[in-house]
Amino acid sequence: MSKRTKEFLALKPQWQLFVAAYLEKFEAAEAYKAAGYEAKGAHANGSRLLQQPEVAKAIQAETNVLLGELKITPGKILRDLE
């Protein structure tokens, strides 16, 4: 992804690292550690970080951009499932 959303850019730098890592594997604990946080409590704290409104909005905005770049729409997914 070349251009980041305003929601992503509004985050603290460490939260940006978390979101970027989360978007790669969709694993909160791994993203938490990749962002430089301590491994201890990564599962609980990663999940907690996902619940932060700013983080959730950034993940949604970045996901929408990625889906747009891939030209994936809900209608296309449904057609592919048929």
C-alpha positions as CSV (number, residue, x, y, z in Angstrom):
1,M,0.0,0.0,0.0
2,S,1.6,3.2,-1.1
3,K,-0.6,5.9,0.4
4,R,-1.9,5.7,3.9
5,T,-5.3,6.9,5.1
6,K,-5.9,9.9,7.3
7,E,-7.2,7.6,10.0
8,F,-3.9,5.7,9.9
9,L,-1.8,8.8,9.9
10,A,-3.7,10.2,12.9
11,L,-2.5,7.3,15.1
12,K,0.5,7.3,17.4
13,P,3.5,5.9,15.7
14,Q,3.4,2.6,17.7
15,W,-0.2,2.2,16.9
16,Q,0.6,2.7,13.2
17,L,3.1,-0.2,13.5
18,F,0.5,-2.3,15.2
19,V,-2.1,-1.6,12.5
20,A,0.4,-2.2,9.7
21,A,1.5,-5.6,11.2
22,Y,-2.1,-6.5,11.9
23,L,-3.1,-6.0,8.3
24,E,-0.4,-8.4,7.2
25,K,-1.5,-11.4,9.3
26,F,-4.7,-10.4,11.1
27,E,-3.2,-11.7,14.4
28,A,-3.4,-9.2,17.2
29,A,-0.8,-10.8,19.5
30,E,1.8,-10.9,16.7
31,A,1.0,-7.4,15.6
32,Y,1.3,-6.2,19.2
33,K,4.8,-7.7,19.5
34,A,5.8,-6.4,16.0
35,A,4.9,-2.9,17.1
36,G,7.5,-3.1,19.8
37,Y,5.4,-3.9,22.8
38,E,6.4,-6.6,25.3
39,A,5.5,-10.2,24.5
40,K,4.1,-10.7,28.0
41,G,0.4,-10.2,27.7
42,A,0.5,-9.8,24.0
43,H,-2.7,-11.7,23.4
44,A,-4.9,-9.8,25.8
45,N,-3.3,-6.4,25.1
46,G,-3.4,-6.9,21.3
47,S,-7.1,-7.7,21.6
48,R,-7.6,-4.6,23.8
49,L,-5.7,-2.4,21.3
50,L,-8.1,-3.6,18.5
51,Q,-11.0,-2.3,20.5
52,Q,-9.5,1.3,20.6
53,P,-11.9,3.3,18.4
54,E,-9.0,5.0,16.6
55,V,-7.3,1.7,15.8
56,A,-10.5,0.1,14.7
57,K,-11.2,3.0,12.4
58,A,-7.7,2.9,10.9
59,I,-7.9,-0.8,10.3
60,Q,-11.3,-0.4,8.5
61,A,-10.1,2.5,6.4
62,E,-6.8,0.7,5.4
63,T,-8.8,-2.5,4.6
64,N,-11.2,-0.5,2.4
65,V,-8.2,0.9,0.5
66,L,-6.7,-2.5,0.1
67,L,-9.9,-4.0,-1.2
68,G,-10.3,-1.1,-3.6
69,E,-6.8,-1.7,-4.9
70,L,-7.6,-5.3,-5.4
71,K,-11.0,-4.5,-7.0
72,I,-12.7,-6.7,-4.5
73,T,-16.4,-5.9,-3.8
74,P,-19.0,-7.8,-1.8
75,G,-20.8,-8.5,-5.1
76,K,-17.7,-10.0,-6.6
77,I,-17.2,-12.2,-3.6
78,L,-20.8,-13.5,-3.8
79,R,-20.5,-14.1,-7.5
80,D,-17.3,-16.0,-7.0
81,L,-19.0,-18.2,-4.4
82,E,-21.8,-19.2,-6.7
